[in-house]
Structure formats: C-alpha cells, structure tokens
Amino acid sequence: MTYKKEWRTGKTSAQRGYNYKWRKERAKWLKKHPLCVYCMDQNIISPAVVVDHIKPHNGDKSLFWSRDNWQSLCKLHHNSTKQREERTCKKRIITGLDGYPIINYE
C-alpha cells in the first residue's frame, strides 16, 4: 500500500471525486453497511459515518469507484487508526476468536 498525498494537492474535494454523485453513493453504502468494520473487529457496535477506501486510490477513478475497495468506518477509526496505517504502510490483519488471521486488508 502506498500513501501519496501529491495527487490531491491544490484540488478541491469535488475535483478529487467527492461530489454529488459520491455523496449519493456514500449514503446508499452507509444505509446498507451502517456499522464501523474496525469497531466490529473489536466486538463493539458503532455507527459508521465514513465510506473509506481500503486501498488508497491516489486519484485512480476505477479504484475510487470500486465497491470492493470500500468499507464503513466511524470517524474515530477513519481519522486515527486508518490514517496511521496509511502513513506507515502497514497492512491490517484481522484475527478470529481462535487467534488465527482471517482477513488481510491491503
């Protein structure tokens, strides 16, 4: 996973793709996936308010619109845990109750 900020320098959120079309799709996604996936990994029920791109799209429109690359997050996890993962380029590994990894997000 590569973290690149340069692609968005000097662009408005609408120019980066977060426009009316995105807001409509975001609302539909959150209606269907209303809980934060990071909280659920910790057996916590928390409403999601952000549709996050699992793998940073860095301006790639096909990756931006790929629903396979979307996840629902609460504001706390989006603004802390996820940002730290992107800065450090570390992959998130989820473990089952038995302690073995079950999902590897890139």
ZAMIVEX-643906 format. One record per atom (N, C-alpha, C): x, y, z; atom name. Coordinates in nm, 4 decimals, always signed. Each point is the difference from the previous one (the first is absolute). Layout:
BEGIN
        px        py        pz  atom
         X         Y         Z    CA
...
***
This chain:
BEGIN
        px        py        pz  atom
   +0.0856   -0.1164   +0.0000     N
   -0.0856   +0.1164   +0.0000    CA
   +0.0901   +0.1224   +0.0000     C
   -0.0255   +0.0937   -0.0884     N
   +0.0787   +0.1208   -0.0095    CA
   -0.0845   +0.1190   +0.0408     C
   +0.0585   +0.0858   +0.0805     N
   -0.0704   +0.1195   +0.0447    CA
   +0.0566   +0.1189   -0.0759     C
   -0.0805   +0.0606   -0.0860     N
   +0.0429   +0.1139   -0.0797    CA
   -0.0982   +0.1140   +0.0177     C
   +0.0505   +0.1132   +0.0446     N
   -0.0848   +0.1178   +0.0164    CA
   +0.0054   +0.0904   -0.1222     C
   +0.1060   -0.0093   -0.0790     N
   +0.0218   +0.0945   -0.1095    CA
   -0.1159   +0.0079   -0.0984     C
   -0.0661   -0.1088   -0.0254     N
   -0.1059   -0.0023   -0.1012    CA
   -0.1137   +0.0957   +0.0342     C
   -0.0160   +0.0345   +0.1275     N
   -0.1128   +0.0857   +0.0371    CA
   +0.0384   +0.1449   +0.0283     C
   +0.1269   +0.0315   -0.0055     N
   +0.0461   +0.1353   +0.0290    CA
   -0.0664   +0.1022   -0.0916     C
   -0.0574   +0.1026   +0.0600     N
   -0.0617   +0.1083   -0.0747    CA
   -0.1360   -0.0306   -0.0593     C
   -0.0562   -0.1165   +0.0299     N
   -0.1313   -0.0364   -0.0545    CA
   -0.1060   +0.0090   +0.1084     C
   -0.1194   +0.0397   -0.0400     N
   -0.1120   +0.0000   +0.0927    CA
   -0.0479   -0.1438   +0.0191     C
   -0.0820   -0.0212   +0.1011     N
   -0.0530   -0.1351   +0.0211    CA
   -0.0819   -0.0450   -0.1217     C
   -0.0759   +0.0905   -0.0608     N
   -0.0791   -0.0346   -0.1188    CA
   +0.0923   -0.0388   -0.1161     C
   +0.1121   +0.0697   -0.0161     N
   +0.0950   -0.0339   -0.1060    CA
   +0.0666   -0.1349   +0.0252     C
   +0.0058   -0.0411   +0.1265     N
   +0.0580   -0.1305   +0.0341    CA
   -0.1038   -0.1121   -0.0112     C
   -0.1252   +0.0341   -0.0350     N
   -0.1025   -0.1023   -0.0207    CA
   -0.1089   -0.0025   +0.1044     C
   +0.0150   +0.0771   +0.1071     N
   -0.0985   -0.0005   +0.1081    CA
   -0.1077   +0.1042   -0.0299     C
   -0.0793   -0.0293   -0.1009     N
   -0.1022   +0.0905   -0.0503    CA
   -0.1395   -0.0545   +0.0321     C
   -0.1017   +0.0536   -0.0686     N
   -0.1378   -0.0426   +0.0232    CA
   -0.0181   -0.1500   -0.0254     C
   +0.0590   -0.0491   -0.1087     N
   -0.0114   -0.1435   -0.0310    CA
   +0.0581   -0.0832   +0.1149     C
   +0.1160   +0.0406   +0.0527     N
   +0.0621   -0.0722   +0.1118    CA
   -0.0905   +0.0055   +0.1230     C
   -0.0550   +0.1169   +0.0303     N
   -0.0845   +0.0125   +0.1190    CA
   -0.1217   -0.0906   -0.0079     C
   -0.0584   -0.0149   -0.1192     N
   -0.1139   -0.0912   -0.0173    CA
   +0.0436   -0.1448   +0.0244     C
   +0.1125   -0.0397   -0.0595     N
   +0.0486   -0.1379   +0.0157    CA
   +0.0424   -0.0270   +0.1447     C
   +0.0603   +0.0984   +0.0624     N
   +0.0408   -0.0111   +0.1399    CA
   -0.1217   -0.0259   +0.0881     C
   -0.1061   +0.0765   -0.0217     N
   -0.1225   -0.0168   +0.0795    CA
   -0.0587   -0.1397   -0.0190     C
   -0.0025   -0.0475   -0.1243     N
   -0.0517   -0.1360   -0.0268    CA
   +0.0860   -0.1045   +0.0708     C
   +0.1326   +0.0162   -0.0083     N
   +0.0927   -0.0957   +0.0623    CA
   -0.0213   -0.0047   +0.1513     C
   -0.0063   +0.1178   +0.0634     N
   -0.0148   +0.0033   +0.1452    CA
   -0.1352   -0.0530   +0.0454     C
   -0.1015   +0.0137   -0.0834     N
   -0.1308   -0.0576   +0.0336    CA
   +0.0087   -0.1528   +0.0010     C
   +0.0757   -0.0553   -0.0946     N
   +0.0136   -0.1451   -0.0107    CA
   +0.1058   -0.0555   +0.0967     C
   +0.1013   +0.0822   +0.0328     N
   +0.1118   -0.0409   +0.0872    CA
   +0.0155   +0.1042   +0.1106     C
   -0.0919   +0.0018   +0.0976     N
   -0.0053   +0.1101   +0.0966    CA
   +0.1002   -0.0051   +0.1160     C
   +0.0754   -0.1075   +0.0148     N
   +0.0882   -0.0137   +0.1164    CA
   +0.1479   +0.0061   -0.0389     C
   +0.0808   +0.0554   +0.0894     N
   +0.1445   +0.0100   -0.0201    CA
   +0.0630   -0.1387   +0.0038     C
   +0.0722   -0.0353   -0.1060     N
   +0.0607   -0.1335   -0.0067    CA
   +0.1147   -0.0148   +0.1002     C
   +0.0719   +0.1072   +0.0298     N
   +0.1082   -0.0088   +0.0984    CA
   -0.0578   -0.0230   +0.1391     C
   -0.1094   +0.0691   +0.0325     N
   -0.0655   -0.0211   +0.1302    CA
   -0.0522   -0.1434   +0.0110     C
   -0.0620   -0.0489   -0.1073     N
   -0.0542   -0.1360   +0.0033    CA
   +0.1109   -0.1022   +0.0232     C
   +0.1206   +0.0267   -0.0526     N
   +0.1128   -0.0901   +0.0240    CA
   +0.0333   -0.0099   +0.1485     C
   -0.0394   +0.1025   +0.0754     N
   +0.0256   +0.0040   +0.1440    CA
   -0.1262   -0.0314   +0.0804     C
   -0.1011   -0.0549   -0.0688     N
   -0.1291   -0.0326   +0.0614    CA
   -0.0684   +0.1219   +0.0601     C
   +0.0140   +0.1138   -0.0696     N
   -0.0654   +0.1242   +0.0400    CA
   -0.0973   +0.0386   -0.1111     C
   -0.1181   +0.0429   +0.0378     N
   -0.0989   +0.0460   -0.0976    CA
   +0.0062   +0.1516   -0.0030     C
   +0.0390   +0.0547   -0.1157     N
   +0.0129   +0.1445   -0.0144    CA
   -0.0448   +0.0406   -0.1404     C
   -0.0798   +0.1050   -0.0107     N
   -0.0453   +0.0421   -0.1329    CA
   +0.1151   +0.0543   -0.0839     C
   -0.0030   -0.0330   -0.1266     N
   +0.0988   +0.0517   -0.0948    CA
   -0.0505   +0.1308   -0.0573     C
   +0.0923   +0.0916   -0.0246     N
   -0.0353   +0.1271   -0.0622    CA
   +0.0875   +0.0281   -0.1226     C
   +0.0994   -0.0854   -0.0224     N
   +0.0942   +0.0199   -0.1101    CA
   +0.0030   -0.1240   -0.0872     C
   -0.0032   +0.0198   -0.1322     N
   +0.0290   -0.1086   -0.0935    CA
   +0.1462   +0.0165   -0.0373     C
   +0.0798   -0.0926   +0.0460     N
   +0.1450   +0.0061   -0.0157    CA
   +0.0449   -0.0868   -0.1164     C
   +0.1037   +0.0432   -0.0681     N
   +0.0629   -0.0818   -0.1038    CA
   +0.1054   -0.0867   +0.0689     C
   -0.0196   -0.1307   -0.0027     N
   +0.0905   -0.0928   +0.0673    CA
   +0.1425   +0.0205   -0.0499     C
   +0.0155   -0.0040   -0.1303     N
   +0.1284   +0.0295   -0.0611    CA
   -0.0098   +0.1425   -0.0537     C
   +0.0911   +0.0906   +0.0402     N
   -0.0081   +0.1378   -0.0493    CA
   -0.0041   +0.0043   -0.1522     C
   -0.0949   +0.0763   -0.0543     N
   -0.0165   +0.0031   -0.1453    CA
   +0.0986   +0.0938   -0.0686     C
   +0.0535   +0.0983   +0.0718     N
   +0.0993   +0.0933   -0.0551    CA
   -0.0423   +0.0579   -0.1350     C
   -0.1288   +0.0281   -0.0138     N
   -0.0509   +0.0604   -0.1225    CA
   -0.0428   -0.0979   -0.1075     C
   +0.0209   -0.1286   +0.0200     N
   -0.0405   -0.1031   -0.0967    CA
   -0.1518   -0.0169   +0.0092     C
   -0.0713   +0.0469   -0.1018     N
   -0.1464   -0.0010   +0.0023    CA
   -0.0588   -0.1414   +0.0088     C
   +0.0621   -0.0978   -0.0647     N
   -0.0561   -0.1358   +0.0077    CA
   +0.0122   -0.0546   +0.1426     C
   +0.1088   +0.0288   +0.0671     N
   +0.0164   -0.0425   +0.1390    CA
   -0.0910   +0.0817   +0.0917     C
   -0.0168   +0.1275   -0.0309     N
   -0.0882   +0.0879   +0.0762    CA
   -0.1421   -0.0545   +0.0019     C
   -0.0515   -0.0435   -0.1151     N
   -0.1390   -0.0439   -0.0113    CA
   -0.0191   -0.1496   +0.0246     C
   +0.1051   -0.0746   +0.0210     N
   -0.0118   -0.1439   +0.0238    CA
   -0.0570   -0.0262   +0.1398     C
   -0.1207   -0.0531   +0.0048     N
   -0.0618   -0.0287   +0.1293    CA
   +0.0743   -0.1094   +0.0767     C
   +0.0777   -0.0797   -0.0693     N
   +0.0840   -0.0991   +0.0686    CA
   +0.1083   +0.0691   +0.0820     C
   +0.0224   +0.1273   -0.0258     N
   +0.1024   +0.0775   +0.0690    CA
   -0.0607   +0.0939   +0.1051     C
   -0.1265   -0.0158   +0.0306     N
   -0.0672   +0.0856   +0.0979    CA
   -0.0225   -0.0744   +0.1305     C
   +0.0056   +0.0751   +0.1093     N
   -0.0367   -0.0536   +0.1306    CA
   -0.0602   +0.1134   +0.0826     C
   -0.0859   -0.0361   +0.0924     N
   -0.0648   +0.0971   +0.0873    CA
   +0.0817   +0.0152   +0.1268     C
   +0.0278   +0.1268   +0.0360     N
   +0.0769   +0.0275   +0.1209    CA
   -0.0663   +0.1097   +0.0822     C
   +0.0213   -0.0051   +0.1303     N
   -0.0395   +0.1117   +0.0859    CA
   +0.1049   +0.1096   -0.0180     C
   -0.0334   +0.1187   +0.0434     N
   +0.0920   +0.1128   -0.0174    CA
   +0.1314   -0.0234   +0.0750     C
   -0.0071   -0.0543   +0.1208     N
   +0.1205   -0.0240   +0.0793    CA
   +0.0976   -0.0923   -0.0731     C
   -0.0494   -0.1136   -0.0490     N
   +0.0889   -0.0932   -0.0690    CA
   +0.0507   +0.0561   -0.1322     C
   -0.0839   +0.0717   -0.0718     N
   +0.0448   +0.0583   -0.1266    CA
   +0.1101   +0.1034   +0.0231     C
   -0.0177   +0.0831   +0.1022     N
   +0.0935   +0.1099   +0.0225    CA
   +0.1226   -0.0386   +0.0819     C
   +0.0027   -0.1194   +0.0554     N
   +0.1165   -0.0399   +0.0789    CA
   +0.0612   -0.1296   -0.0530     C
   -0.0620   -0.1095   +0.0288     N
   +0.0552   -0.1315   -0.0352    CA
   +0.0289   -0.0126   -0.1493     C
   -0.0971   +0.0337   -0.0835     N
   +0.0175   -0.0155   -0.1457    CA
   +0.1083   +0.0927   -0.0527     C
   +0.0039   +0.1233   +0.0483     N
   +0.1020   +0.0945   -0.0461    CA
   +0.1399   -0.0475   +0.0393     C
   +0.0133   -0.0543   +0.1202     N
   +0.1289   -0.0533   +0.0458    CA
   +0.0423   -0.1188   -0.0867     C
   -0.0946   -0.0874   -0.0332     N
   +0.0315   -0.1141   -0.0875    CA
   +0.0515   +0.0484   -0.1354     C
   -0.0626   +0.1021   -0.0549     N
   +0.0421   +0.0500   -0.1312    CA
   +0.1369   +0.0665   +0.0069     C
   +0.0250   +0.0769   +0.1062     N
   +0.1298   +0.0668   +0.0134    CA
   +0.1130   -0.0996   +0.0174     C
   -0.0246   -0.1076   +0.0742     N
   +0.1052   -0.0971   +0.0281    CA
   +0.0031   -0.1154   -0.0996     C
   -0.0972   -0.0015   -0.0940     N
   -0.0096   -0.1052   -0.1025    CA
   -0.0101   -0.1393   +0.0612     C
   -0.0647   -0.0103   +0.1151     N
   -0.0179   -0.1302   +0.0644    CA
   -0.1357   -0.0565   -0.0371     C
   -0.0039   -0.1284   -0.0264     N
   -0.1242   -0.0690   -0.0316    CA
   -0.0725   -0.0351   +0.1287     C
   -0.1307   +0.0002   -0.0090     N
   -0.0844   -0.0344   +0.1135    CA
   -0.0359   -0.1472   -0.0088     C
   +0.0270   -0.0732   +0.1050     N
   -0.0326   -0.1420   +0.0043    CA
   -0.1033   -0.0218   +0.1093     C
   -0.1093   -0.0619   -0.0378     N
   -0.1079   -0.0300   +0.0937    CA
   +0.0145   -0.1446   +0.0443     C
   -0.0190   -0.0230   +0.1287     N
   +0.0098   -0.1364   +0.0504    CA
   -0.1363   -0.0457   +0.0499     C
   -0.0225   -0.1293   -0.0123     N
   -0.1224   -0.0593   +0.0513    CA
   +0.0113   -0.0239   +0.1491     C
   -0.1055   -0.0524   +0.0596     N
   +0.0017   -0.0281   +0.1434    CA
   +0.1070   -0.1013   +0.0374     C
   +0.0396   -0.0824   -0.0985     N
   +0.1041   -0.0989   +0.0266    CA
   +0.1411   +0.0585   -0.0113     C
   +0.0100   +0.1279   -0.0373     N
   +0.1304   +0.0649   -0.0107    CA
   +0.0652   -0.0100   -0.1365     C
   -0.0599   -0.0730   -0.0924     N
   +0.0569   -0.0126   -0.1340    CA
   -0.0518   +0.1107   -0.0905     C
   +0.0855   +0.0495   -0.0927     N
   -0.0451   +0.1042   -0.0915    CA
   -0.1111   -0.0490   -0.0910     C
   -0.0986   +0.0886   -0.0223     N
   -0.1095   -0.0385   -0.0900    CA
   -0.0128   +0.0946   -0.1184     C
   +0.0415   +0.1262   +0.0152     N
   -0.0119   +0.0964   -0.1097    CA
   +0.1274   +0.0847   -0.0018     C
   +0.0473   +0.0284   -0.1187     N
   +0.1159   +0.0879   -0.0138    CA
   -0.0380   +0.1131   -0.0952     C
   -0.0178   +0.1203   +0.0532     N
   -0.0334   +0.1153   -0.0834    CA
   +0.1289   +0.0626   -0.0497     C
   +0.0010   +0.0383   -0.1260     N
   +0.1171   +0.0696   -0.0546    CA
   -0.0364   +0.1432   -0.0248     C
***
